[in-house]
Amino acid sequence: MSYQRSSWLCSAVSRKYGPTCLRYYSQNTRTTPRAKAQSKIAHIDAQRQFSPALVDSFHRRHDYLRISLTEKCNLRCFYCMPSEGVELSPADHILTDDEVIRLAGLFVRSGVTKIRLTGGEPTVRKGLDGIIRRLNELRPLGLQSIGMTTNGIALHRRLPLYVENGLTHLNLSLDTLDPFKFEIMTRRPGHDAVLRSLSAALHSQGLRSVKLNVVVVKGLNDSEVLDFVKLTVDKNISVRFIEFMPFTGNKWDKAKMVPSSQLLDIVSREYPSITRAPDELNDTARSWKIPGHAGSLGFISSMSDHFCSSCNRLRLTADGQIKVCLFDAKEVSLRDEMRRGASDRELLSVIGRAVQGKQEKHAGMEDIDVITNRPMILIGGIQPRKSRVRSLSRSYLLDGTLLLPHIHRRWSSSSSQSSLHLTHIGSDGRPCMVDVGSKDVTKRSATASGRIYIPRSAYDLVTESSNVDFTNKTIQKARSKGDVMTVAQLAAIMGCKRTSDLIPLCHPLQISNVSVTLTPERGVCPASQPGDEGALEYSIKCTATVACEGKTGVEMEALTAVSIGLLTVWDMLKAVAGKEMKIGEIIVAHKTGGKSGDFTRGP
């Protein structure tokens, strides 16, 4: 190779891949046949136009696009989805197949060579095989690989079709080889299905690469590291250990994270001959190889040793937002621009502005934004149904957090009668006020009740029993505040009218009527034994009924009235019974009106 040609080629490699790759190229591509092949590839790449819109202010070229196809998932991994679930975006907010392909084509024409399909769980997206087939048609434009990251639950039967349609790379997520622990971590069964998918992938003739992603959490599955390493003995698979990362709702704790350096030490002690393997360009994993093993290992140190300087990734969420960094809450909607009629040139301009805003590196592990950033499942949801409790003999305590395998909640943005959702939590995971503008004005009412348990002395004072010594200074102090029942009744009514000031996301309502009653009661203590003398309990029951004509119910107003009324009784009687009172049993007993219909609580 002449000096002039070599100089030109090095310049091309440096422009495309940066100085790090240039040094590697200079050291490893001198005279070998491999060097000639690499020079030919570099020459072809140098001729291809790479859009400045995909180059950020730190000269990083973004040729890798991760497309989330859905927010839905058939597992509930605790590090990915909050235990309370997430609210899904409305169906019409999700990108259509045509929109996905249009954006993918725009990115490929601009320089993207690698696309990975994610979720949620991408295999739950209807028409996934067609999306892969249409992406495969972008190869003449420069697309070189189509990958997918999946949990494998519903994959093994469909995989041959996906491969036939163009899938080339597969990453399977499996964090434990213990079926019981699998249910602890995912809150679902299905371990056998994942293993079947892994077997199908390893036997597939069309896949270029099969990788196993393992999120390691201290005290939960870190003891299985060497068991995963053994999978590489006779399987051509790359097992990648991923540091536990912080996202909204996953209770991330630095103490639960096992640094990649510690994991490598564990493996090195068992396999002293382990050696560093060449990394793929811009790969997130540091690769290692054990002599004699068919597969390899990788360590993804997103937290302890980030790889931001070589990041070449962009993310497209299922609802059409572009994210330039996994840990950056900022997003720009390409969906809205498309649906406003933007041309490809205008879309590329929007993409360019987003890419230019990419930071040099993400925040440190203690400073990552887990408040406004999405939960992991919404980056790449669902309606609670009755829990199906499986008979399990044990649970895991993870640094004070009890992980149970039977939390089978599904959250949905659907408003069907069979579904429930957190209406005050938006799709971005942040609090929001419910929009009731489209609702009809109807007559609504609600009755709530509660009880404060008081000692006999306080009961006698309230009922003005002859047993009360009204000359006692403590009794006189309590009576000096006024009539307990009257003051508590007024406080309950006033509190009811101020509900929207006390409860942040409640709507202000024009209340038409508030009725509050407080009734002293005494009865036999449920815990007493037959024949016990004096086993009586004394209480004051507060009942509030609220009515209005409006677009939302008055249950909160009734509950607030009861709560304020009982707290006022406490304040009025604390001089004589402050250490013995107990408030409880605050419930909605009855409601009428509204879309959900009437309701009466049973006995």
C-alpha positions as CSV (number, residue, x, y, z in Angstrom):
1,M,0.0,0.0,0.0
2,S,1.5,3.3,-1.0
3,Y,2.2,6.0,1.6
4,Q,-0.3,8.4,-0.2
5,R,-3.1,5.9,-0.2
6,S,-2.4,4.9,3.4
7,S,-2.5,8.5,4.5
8,W,-5.8,9.1,2.8
9,L,-7.3,5.9,4.3
10,C,-6.1,6.8,7.8
11,S,-7.7,10.2,7.4
12,A,-11.0,8.6,6.3
13,V,-10.9,6.2,9.2
14,S,-10.2,9.1,11.6
15,R,-13.1,11.1,10.3
16,K,-15.6,8.3,10.5
17,Y,-14.5,6.5,13.8
18,G,-12.3,9.0,15.6
19,P,-8.7,8.9,16.9
20,T,-9.2,5.8,19.0
21,C,-10.1,3.6,16.1
22,L,-7.3,5.3,14.0
23,R,-4.7,4.2,16.5
24,Y,-6.1,0.6,16.5
25,Y,-6.2,0.7,12.7
26,S,-2.7,2.0,12.4
27,Q,-1.4,-0.8,14.7
28,N,-3.4,-3.6,13.2
29,T,-3.9,-2.9,9.5
30,R,-0.5,-2.7,8.0
31,T,0.3,-5.6,5.6
32,T,-2.1,-8.5,6.4
33,P,-4.9,-9.7,4.2
34,R,-7.2,-8.5,6.9
35,A,-5.7,-5.0,6.5
36,K,-6.6,-5.0,2.8
37,A,-10.2,-6.0,3.6
38,Q,-10.5,-3.3,6.3
39,S,-9.1,-0.7,3.9
40,K,-11.7,-1.6,1.3
41,I,-14.5,-1.3,3.9
42,A,-13.1,2.0,5.0
43,H,-13.0,3.2,1.4
44,I,-16.6,2.2,0.8
45,D,-17.7,3.9,4.1
46,A,-15.8,7.0,3.2
47,Q,-17.7,7.4,0.0
48,R,-21.1,7.2,1.8
49,Q,-22.6,10.4,2.9
50,F,-23.1,10.8,6.7
51,S,-25.5,13.5,7.7
52,P,-24.2,16.3,10.0
53,A,-27.5,16.0,11.8
54,L,-26.2,12.7,13.4
55,V,-23.0,14.2,14.6
56,D,-23.0,15.9,18.0
57,S,-21.0,18.8,19.3
58,F,-18.4,16.4,20.6
59,H,-17.9,14.9,17.1
60,R,-19.6,11.6,18.0
61,R,-21.2,10.0,15.0
62,H,-24.5,8.3,15.7
63,D,-25.0,5.3,13.4
64,Y,-26.9,3.1,15.8
65,L,-30.7,3.5,16.4
66,R,-32.7,1.7,19.0
67,I,-36.4,1.7,18.3
68,S,-39.0,0.9,21.0
69,L,-42.0,-0.7,19.4
70,T,-44.3,-0.8,22.4
71,E,-44.5,0.2,26.1
72,K,-46.3,-3.1,27.0
73,C,-44.4,-6.0,28.5
74,N,-45.4,-9.5,29.6
75,L,-43.0,-9.4,32.6
76,R,-42.7,-6.9,35.5
77,C,-38.9,-6.9,36.2
78,F,-38.5,-4.8,39.3
79,Y,-35.5,-2.8,37.9
80,C,-37.4,-1.9,34.8
81,M,-41.0,-1.2,36.0
82,P,-42.1,0.3,39.2
83,S,-44.1,-2.1,41.5
84,E,-47.2,0.1,41.1
85,G,-47.0,-0.2,37.4
86,V,-46.9,2.6,34.8
87,E,-49.6,4.3,32.8
88,L,-49.5,3.4,29.1
89,S,-49.6,6.1,26.4
90,P,-53.0,6.2,24.6
91,A,-53.0,3.9,21.6
92,D,-53.1,6.7,19.1
93,H,-49.9,8.1,20.6
94,I,-47.9,5.1,19.6
95,L,-46.1,5.2,16.3
96,T,-47.8,3.2,13.5
97,D,-45.9,0.7,11.4
98,D,-45.6,3.2,8.6
99,E,-44.3,5.9,10.9
100,V,-41.7,3.5,12.3
101,I,-40.5,2.6,8.8
102,R,-40.5,6.3,7.6
103,L,-38.3,7.3,10.5
104,A,-36.0,4.3,10.2
105,G,-35.5,5.0,6.5
106,L,-34.7,8.6,7.3
107,F,-32.1,7.6,9.9
108,V,-30.6,5.0,7.5
109,R,-30.3,7.4,4.7
110,S,-28.6,9.8,7.1
111,G,-25.9,7.3,8.2
112,V,-27.4,4.8,10.6
113,T,-26.1,1.2,9.9
114,K,-27.5,-0.7,12.8
115,I,-31.1,-0.8,14.1
116,R,-32.2,-2.6,17.3
117,L,-35.8,-3.2,18.2
118,T,-36.8,-2.9,21.8
119,G,-39.7,-2.2,24.1
120,G,-41.4,-2.8,26.5
121,E,-41.2,-6.2,25.0
122,P,-41.1,-6.0,21.2
123,T,-42.6,-9.4,20.6
124,V,-46.0,-8.2,22.0
125,R,-46.2,-5.7,19.1
126,K,-48.7,-6.9,16.5
127,G,-47.1,-7.2,13.1
128,L,-43.5,-7.4,14.3
129,D,-42.6,-9.8,11.5
130,G,-43.8,-7.3,8.9
131,I,-41.8,-4.5,10.6
132,I,-38.6,-6.6,10.4
133,R,-39.3,-7.4,6.8
134,R,-39.8,-3.8,5.9
135,L,-36.7,-2.8,7.8
136,N,-34.8,-5.4,5.8
137,E,-35.7,-3.6,2.6
138,L,-33.5,-0.7,3.8
139,R,-30.3,-2.6,3.3
140,P,-29.6,-1.1,-0.1
141,L,-29.6,2.3,1.7
142,G,-26.9,1.2,4.0
143,L,-28.5,-0.7,6.8
144,Q,-26.2,-3.6,7.9
145,S,-27.9,-5.3,10.8
146,I,-31.3,-5.6,12.5
147,G,-31.2,-6.6,16.1
148,M,-33.8,-7.2,18.8
149,T,-33.6,-7.2,22.6
150,T,-36.3,-9.5,24.1
151,N,-37.2,-11.3,27.3
152,G,-37.8,-14.5,25.3
153,I,-41.2,-15.4,26.8
154,A,-43.0,-15.5,23.5
155,L,-40.1,-15.9,21.1
156,H,-39.1,-19.5,20.5
157,R,-41.9,-20.3,18.0
158,R,-41.7,-17.0,16.1
159,L,-38.0,-16.7,15.9
160,P,-37.6,-18.6,12.6
161,L,-39.9,-16.2,10.9
162,Y,-38.2,-13.2,12.3
163,V,-34.8,-14.5,11.1
164,E,-36.2,-15.3,7.7
165,N,-37.5,-11.7,7.4
166,G,-34.1,-10.2,8.2
167,L,-33.3,-10.4,11.9
168,T,-29.6,-10.8,12.3
169,H,-28.7,-10.1,16.0
170,L,-30.6,-11.2,19.2
171,N,-30.1,-10.2,22.8
172,L,-32.0,-12.3,25.4
173,S,-32.6,-10.9,28.9
174,L,-32.2,-13.5,31.6
175,D,-31.1,-12.5,35.1
176,T,-31.1,-15.8,36.9
177,L,-30.9,-19.6,36.2
178,D,-33.1,-20.3,39.2
179,P,-36.8,-20.6,38.2
180,F,-38.0,-19.4,41.6
181,K,-35.7,-16.4,41.7
182,F,-36.9,-15.6,38.1
183,E,-40.4,-15.1,39.5
184,I,-39.0,-12.9,42.3
185,M,-37.2,-10.6,39.8
186,T,-39.8,-10.6,37.0
187,R,-43.0,-10.9,39.2
188,R,-44.1,-13.5,36.6
189,P,-43.6,-17.2,35.7
190,G,-42.0,-18.1,32.4
191,H,-38.4,-19.3,33.1
192,D,-38.8,-22.4,30.9
193,A,-40.0,-20.4,28.0
194,V,-36.9,-18.2,28.1
195,L,-34.7,-21.2,28.1
196,R,-36.5,-22.6,25.1
197,S,-36.0,-19.3,23.2
198,L,-32.3,-19.4,24.1
199,S,-32.0,-22.9,22.7
200,A,-33.9,-21.9,19.5
201,A,-31.6,-18.9,19.1
202,L,-28.4,-20.9,19.5
203,H,-29.6,-23.4,16.9
204,S,-30.7,-20.8,14.4
205,Q,-28.6,-20.7,11.2
206,G,-29.5,-17.2,10.3
207,L,-28.5,-15.2,13.4
208,R,-25.0,-13.7,13.4
209,S,-24.9,-13.1,17.1
210,V,-26.7,-14.3,20.3
211,K,-26.1,-12.4,23.5
212,L,-27.5,-13.0,27.0
213,N,-28.1,-9.8,29.1
214,V,-27.8,-10.3,32.9
215,V,-28.5,-7.4,35.2
216,V,-26.6,-8.1,38.4
217,V,-28.1,-7.0,41.8
218,K,-26.1,-7.5,45.0
219,G,-27.7,-10.0,47.3
220,L,-30.1,-11.3,44.8
221,N,-28.3,-12.9,41.8
222,D,-24.6,-12.0,42.1
223,S,-24.0,-15.5,43.4
224,E,-24.9,-16.9,40.0
225,V,-22.1,-15.1,38.0
226,L,-20.0,-18.2,37.7
227,D,-23.1,-20.3,36.7
228,F,-23.6,-17.9,33.8
229,V,-20.0,-18.2,32.8
230,K,-20.3,-21.9,32.5
231,L,-22.9,-21.4,29.7
232,T,-20.0,-20.2,27.5
233,V,-18.1,-23.5,27.8
234,D,-20.0,-25.2,24.9
235,K,-22.3,-22.5,23.7
236,N,-21.4,-19.8,21.2
237,I,-23.0,-17.1,23.2
238,S,-21.8,-13.8,24.7
239,V,-22.9,-13.5,28.3
240,R,-23.0,-9.8,29.3
241,F,-23.1,-8.7,32.9
242,I,-24.9,-5.3,33.3
243,E,-24.6,-3.0,36.3
244,F,-27.9,-2.2,38.0
245,M,-28.9,1.2,36.7
246,P,-31.2,3.9,38.3
247,F,-34.6,4.6,36.6
248,T,-37.8,6.1,37.9
249,G,-39.5,3.8,40.4
250,N,-36.9,1.0,40.6
251,K,-35.6,1.9,44.1
252,W,-32.0,2.0,42.9
253,D,-29.4,2.0,45.6
254,K,-25.7,2.2,45.0
255,A,-25.3,-0.5,47.6
256,K,-27.2,-2.9,45.3
257,M,-24.9,-2.3,42.4
258,V,-22.0,-4.7,41.8
259,P,-19.3,-2.9,39.8
260,S,-18.0,-4.7,36.7
261,S,-14.5,-4.7,38.2
262,Q,-15.7,-6.8,41.1
263,L,-17.5,-9.2,38.7
264,L,-14.3,-9.6,36.6
265,D,-12.4,-10.3,39.8
266,I,-14.8,-13.1,40.7
267,V,-14.4,-14.7,37.2
268,S,-10.6,-14.2,37.2
269,R,-10.2,-16.1,40.4
270,E,-12.0,-19.0,39.0
271,Y,-10.5,-18.7,35.5
272,P,-7.0,-17.2,35.8
273,S,-6.4,-17.6,32.1
274,I,-9.2,-15.3,31.1
275,T,-7.9,-12.7,28.5
276,R,-9.1,-9.5,27.0
277,A,-10.9,-9.9,23.7
278,P,-11.2,-7.3,20.9
279,D,-14.3,-5.1,21.3
280,E,-16.7,-4.3,18.6
281,L,-16.5,-0.7,17.5
282,N,-18.5,1.5,19.9
283,D,-19.6,-1.5,21.9
284,T,-20.9,-0.9,25.4
285,A,-19.4,-4.1,26.7
286,R,-15.7,-4.8,27.6
287,S,-15.2,-8.3,26.1
288,W,-13.3,-11.1,27.6
289,K,-12.5,-14.7,26.5
290,I,-11.7,-17.8,28.5
291,P,-9.4,-20.2,26.5
292,G,-11.3,-23.3,25.5
293,H,-14.7,-21.8,25.9
294,A,-17.0,-21.5,22.8
295,G,-18.5,-18.3,24.0
296,S,-17.3,-15.0,25.5
297,L,-18.1,-12.6,28.4
298,G,-18.9,-8.9,28.4
299,F,-19.1,-6.4,31.2
300,I,-21.3,-3.3,30.8
301,S,-20.2,-0.7,33.3
302,S,-22.8,2.1,32.7
303,M,-22.4,3.3,36.3
304,S,-18.9,2.6,37.5
305,D,-17.0,3.3,34.3
306,H,-19.2,4.9,31.7
307,F,-18.5,4.7,27.9
308,C,-20.0,8.1,27.0
309,S,-17.0,9.2,24.9
310,S,-17.7,6.5,22.3
311,C,-21.5,6.6,22.4
312,N,-23.1,6.2,19.0
313,R,-26.6,5.5,20.1
314,L,-29.9,7.3,19.6
315,R,-33.3,6.1,20.9
316,L,-36.7,6.4,19.5
317,T,-39.5,5.7,22.1
318,A,-42.7,3.9,21.2
319,D,-44.6,7.2,21.3
320,G,-42.2,8.8,18.9
321,Q,-39.8,10.8,21.1
322,I,-36.1,10.9,20.3
323,K,-33.8,10.4,23.3
324,V,-30.2,11.1,22.8
325,C,-29.1,9.6,26.1
326,L,-30.7,6.8,28.2
327,F,-30.2,8.8,31.4
328,D,-31.3,12.2,30.0
329,A,-34.9,13.1,30.7
330,K,-35.1,15.6,27.7
331,E,-37.1,14.3,24.7
332,V,-38.2,15.7,21.3
333,S,-41.3,14.5,19.6
334,L,-40.8,13.3,16.0
335,R,-44.3,11.9,16.0
336,D,-45.9,15.3,16.5
337,E,-43.7,16.8,13.7
338,M,-44.7,14.0,11.3
339,R,-48.4,14.3,12.1
340,R,-48.1,18.1,11.5
341,G,-47.0,17.3,8.0
342,A,-43.2,17.8,8.4
343,S,-41.0,16.9,5.4
344,D,-38.0,14.6,5.8
345,R,-35.7,17.6,5.7
346,E,-37.7,19.2,8.5
347,L,-37.6,16.0,10.5
348,L,-33.8,15.8,10.0
349,S,-33.5,19.3,11.2
350,V,-35.4,18.5,14.4
351,I,-33.2,15.4,14.9
352,G,-30.1,17.5,14.4
353,R,-31.1,20.0,17.1
354,A,-31.7,17.1,19.5
355,V,-28.4,15.5,18.8
356,Q,-26.6,18.8,19.2
357,G,-28.1,19.0,22.7
358,K,-26.4,15.7,23.8
359,Q,-24.1,16.2,26.8
360,E,-20.5,15.0,26.8
361,K,-21.4,12.4,29.5
362,H,-24.3,11.5,31.7
363,A,-24.4,12.5,35.4
364,G,-22.7,10.5,38.1
365,M,-24.6,7.5,39.5
366,E,-25.8,9.5,42.5
367,D,-27.0,12.5,40.4
368,I,-28.9,10.7,37.6
369,D,-32.4,12.2,37.2
370,V,-34.9,9.5,38.3
371,I,-37.7,11.9,38.9
372,T,-38.5,13.3,35.5
373,N,-36.8,10.6,33.4
374,R,-39.0,7.7,32.2
375,P,-39.0,4.3,33.9
376,M,-36.9,1.9,31.8
377,I,-40.0,0.1,30.4
378,L,-41.2,3.4,28.7
379,I,-37.8,4.0,27.2
380,G,-36.9,1.1,25.1
381,G,-47.7,-0.5,31.9
382,I,-51.0,-1.8,32.5
383,Q,-54.2,-2.6,34.2
384,P,-54.4,-4.2,37.7
385,R,-56.2,-7.4,37.6
386,K,-56.9,-9.7,40.5
387,S,-53.7,-11.1,41.9
388,R,-53.0,-14.7,41.1
389,V,-51.1,-15.7,44.2
390,R,-48.8,-18.6,43.7
391,S,-48.0,-20.9,46.5
392,L,-44.3,-20.1,47.2
393,S,-42.4,-21.1,50.3
394,R,-40.1,-18.1,50.6
395,S,-39.4,-14.5,49.6
396,Y,-36.3,-12.4,49.2
397,L,-35.3,-9.4,51.3
398,L,-33.1,-7.1,49.2
399,D,-31.5,-4.4,51.4
400,G,-34.7,-3.9,53.3
401,T,-37.0,-4.2,50.2
402,L,-39.2,-7.3,50.3
403,L,-39.5,-8.8,46.8
404,L,-42.5,-10.9,46.2
405,P,-43.2,-13.0,43.1
406,H,-47.0,-12.7,43.3
407,I,-47.4,-9.0,42.6
408,H,-49.4,-9.5,39.4
409,R,-50.5,-6.0,38.5
410,R,-51.1,-4.7,35.0
411,W,-51.7,-1.0,34.4
412,S,-53.4,0.3,31.3
413,S,-54.4,3.7,29.9
414,S,-57.6,2.1,28.8
415,S,-60.8,3.4,30.3
416,S,-62.8,0.2,30.0
417,Q,-64.9,-0.9,33.0
418,S,-62.6,-3.9,33.5
419,S,-59.5,-1.8,33.8
420,L,-58.0,0.4,36.4
421,H,-55.3,3.0,36.1
422,L,-53.6,5.8,38.1
423,T,-55.3,8.7,36.6
424,H,-53.2,11.3,38.4
425,I,-49.9,9.9,37.0
426,G,-49.2,10.8,33.4
427,S,-47.4,8.7,30.8
428,D,-44.1,10.4,31.8
429,G,-44.5,9.2,35.4
430,R,-45.2,12.6,36.8
431,P,-48.3,13.9,38.7
432,C,-51.0,15.5,36.7
433,M,-54.6,16.7,37.2
434,V,-57.2,14.7,35.4
435,D,-58.9,16.5,32.5
436,V,-62.7,16.4,33.1
437,G,-63.6,18.8,30.4
438,S,-65.3,16.2,28.2
439,K,-67.4,14.8,31.1
440,D,-71.1,15.6,31.6
441,V,-72.4,17.5,34.6
442,T,-74.4,15.1,36.7
443,K,-75.8,15.0,40.3
444,R,-73.3,13.3,42.6
445,S,-73.2,12.4,46.2
446,A,-70.9,10.5,48.6
447,T,-71.1,9.5,52.2
448,A,-68.0,8.7,54.3
449,S,-67.6,7.7,57.9
450,G,-64.9,7.2,60.4
451,R,-64.4,6.7,64.1
452,I,-62.2,8.0,67.0
453,Y,-61.8,5.7,69.9
454,I,-61.7,7.5,73.3
455,P,-61.4,6.5,76.9
456,R,-64.4,6.4,79.3
457,S,-63.4,9.7,80.9
458,A,-63.5,11.5,77.5
459,Y,-66.8,9.8,76.6
460,D,-68.4,10.9,79.9
461,L,-67.2,14.5,79.3
462,V,-68.7,14.6,75.8
463,T,-72.0,13.2,76.9
464,E,-72.0,15.3,80.1
465,S,-72.4,12.3,82.3
466,S,-73.1,12.8,86.0
467,N,-69.8,10.9,86.6
468,V,-67.7,13.9,85.5
469,D,-66.1,16.0,88.1
470,F,-66.5,19.4,86.5
471,T,-64.4,21.0,89.3
472,N,-61.3,19.2,87.9
473,K,-58.9,21.7,86.3
474,T,-58.1,19.3,83.4
475,I,-61.8,18.9,82.7
476,Q,-62.3,22.6,82.9
477,K,-59.4,23.2,80.4
478,A,-61.0,20.8,78.0
479,R,-64.4,22.4,78.3
480,S,-63.0,25.9,77.8
481,K,-62.5,25.2,74.1
482,G,-66.2,24.9,73.6
483,D,-68.7,22.1,72.8
484,V,-66.7,19.2,71.3
485,M,-69.4,18.0,68.9
486,T,-70.4,21.5,67.6
487,V,-66.8,22.6,67.0
488,A,-65.9,19.3,65.2
489,Q,-69.0,19.5,63.0
490,L,-68.1,23.1,61.9
491,A,-64.5,22.0,61.3
492,A,-65.7,19.1,59.2
493,I,-67.8,21.3,57.0
494,M,-65.1,23.9,56.6
495,G,-62.5,21.2,55.8
496,C,-64.9,19.7,53.2
497,K,-65.0,23.1,51.3
498,R,-61.2,23.3,51.4
499,T,-60.5,19.9,50.0
500,S,-58.9,21.1,46.7
501,D,-56.5,23.2,48.8
502,L,-55.5,20.3,50.9
503,I,-55.3,17.5,48.3
504,P,-53.1,18.8,45.5
505,L,-54.8,17.2,42.4
506,C,-58.4,17.5,43.5
507,H,-60.7,19.7,41.4
508,P,-62.4,22.7,43.1
509,L,-66.1,21.9,43.2
510,Q,-69.3,23.9,43.7
511,I,-70.7,21.9,46.6
512,S,-74.5,22.1,47.0
513,N,-74.8,20.5,50.4
514,V,-72.7,19.1,53.3
515,S,-74.2,17.2,56.2
516,V,-72.0,16.1,59.1
517,T,-73.1,14.2,62.2
518,L,-71.0,13.1,65.2
519,T,-72.4,10.4,67.4
520,P,-71.0,9.1,70.7
521,E,-71.2,5.3,70.9
522,R,-70.3,2.6,73.3
523,G,-70.2,-1.2,72.8
524,V,-68.6,-4.4,73.8
525,C,-64.9,-4.5,72.8
526,P,-64.5,-7.2,70.0
527,A,-61.3,-8.5,71.7
528,S,-63.0,-9.1,75.1
529,Q,-63.7,-12.5,76.4
530,P,-67.2,-13.6,77.5
531,G,-67.8,-12.7,81.1
532,D,-65.3,-9.9,81.2
533,E,-66.5,-7.0,83.3
534,G,-66.1,-3.5,82.0
535,A,-65.0,-4.7,78.5
536,L,-66.6,-1.8,76.8
537,E,-65.1,0.5,74.2
538,Y,-66.1,4.1,73.6
539,S,-66.0,6.1,70.4
540,I,-67.4,9.0,68.4
541,K,-68.5,8.1,64.9
542,C,-68.3,10.9,62.3
543,T,-70.5,10.7,59.2
544,A,-70.4,13.2,56.3
545,T,-72.6,13.3,53.2
546,V,-71.6,15.7,50.4
547,A,-73.6,16.5,47.3
548,C,-72.9,18.6,44.1
549,E,-73.7,18.9,40.5
550,G,-70.4,18.6,38.6
551,K,-68.1,16.6,36.4
552,T,-66.3,14.7,39.0
553,G,-67.3,12.9,42.3
554,V,-67.2,14.2,45.9
555,E,-65.8,11.1,47.6
556,M,-62.6,13.1,48.5
557,E,-64.7,15.9,50.0
558,A,-66.7,13.4,52.2
559,L,-63.4,11.7,53.3
560,T,-61.8,15.1,54.1
561,A,-64.8,16.2,56.1
562,V,-64.7,13.0,58.2
563,S,-60.9,13.3,58.7
564,I,-61.0,16.9,59.8
565,G,-64.0,16.3,62.1
566,L,-62.2,13.4,63.9
567,L,-58.9,15.4,64.1
568,T,-60.9,18.2,65.7
569,V,-62.3,15.9,68.3
570,W,-58.8,14.8,69.1
571,D,-57.7,18.4,69.5
572,M,-60.7,19.2,71.7
573,L,-60.1,16.2,74.0
574,K,-56.3,15.9,74.1
575,A,-56.1,17.5,77.5
576,V,-57.9,14.6,79.1
577,A,-57.2,11.7,76.6
578,G,-54.3,12.6,74.4
579,K,-52.4,9.4,74.9
580,E,-55.3,7.0,74.6
581,M,-57.3,8.1,71.5
582,K,-57.1,6.3,68.2
583,I,-58.6,7.3,64.8
584,G,-59.6,4.7,62.2
585,E,-62.1,3.0,59.9
586,I,-62.4,6.0,57.6
587,I,-64.2,4.7,54.5
588,V,-66.5,5.7,51.7
589,A,-69.8,4.1,52.6
590,H,-72.0,5.2,49.7
591,K,-71.8,7.1,46.5
592,T,-74.1,8.0,43.6
593,G,-73.6,9.4,40.1
594,G,-70.7,9.4,37.8
595,K,-69.6,6.9,35.0
596,S,-68.8,4.1,37.5
597,G,-72.3,4.2,38.9
598,D,-73.7,3.9,42.4
599,F,-71.9,2.1,45.2
600,T,-72.8,1.0,48.7
601,R,-70.2,-0.7,50.9
602,G,-71.4,-3.9,52.5
603,P,-71.4,-4.6,56.2
